Amino acid sequence: MKKKLVVLTGAGISAESGIKTFRDSDGLWEGHDVMEVATPEGFQRNPSLVLDFYNQRRRQLHEVQPNLGHRVLAELEEWFDVHIITQNVDNLHEQAGSSKVLHLHGELLKARSIKNTHRIIDWHHDILLGDVDEYGDQMRPHIVWFGEEVPALEEAINITEQADYLAVIGTSLQVYPAAGIIHYSQAMCPLFYIDPKPATIYNLQNPLEVISKSATEGVPLLREKLKKML
Ligand code: APR
């Protein structure tokens, strides 16, 4: 049976595909007030502004491609049972060919009714005010905003508890509960952290190897290291 490799990814893995991270200088949050565009209260106050913010990001997705980091993670399925847990709302892991991708913070190419978190549909174009589902309810981006529950959290924790190897790629580990997921791994489980500016990880017993490189350099290195451990 293949060993289980669990990978937590953040905005950094998509940076070299041309999608901005959030907290780097020139990051997405530099030019935006998070409370206005990424909270339920912001949406209530100014739905058009929020819809437009995500419409622009959704349009950008049609122009970007997965990079070597995404592709190597997909290739690793040949040797490992790879589970990707991503904070990203792009679909670049899927495009690269990864078969098990859990989106913690939702997906840009889906929309849901404002009334029901479970009424989710594929949505590849703009969402406009007046776009309603079959029940007549306004649609909103299928994105987990600040202050909202993370429905995929329990599944992410279950997967992480079973990991033989854990990799964390391109995340500042500042946003919870996502950042806390690594603490559910078994203490013996080796953790690899790829990020050009890695954050300090506190209170972790696992063997930790920090690879201070970008995703396109670091993920191929990770592949070599993991294959040697088989
Ligand atoms: N390769 C790998 N990592 C990179 C690269 C790169 N080429 N470029 C930047 N990084 C790293 C940065 O050093 C940083 O540690 O990616 C990380 C990006 O961190 P954030 O911008 O904070 O993104 P993320 O951790 O994914 O944010 C978590 O916060 O705003 C919310 O919901 C949003 O899912 C997001 C969550």
Residues whose N, C-alpha, C, O or C-beta is under 5 A from the ligand:
A	BS01	APR	G10 A11 G12 I13 A15 E16 T21 F22 R23 D24 Q87 N88 H105 G170 T171 S172 L173 V175 I194 D195 P196 K197 K213 S214 A215
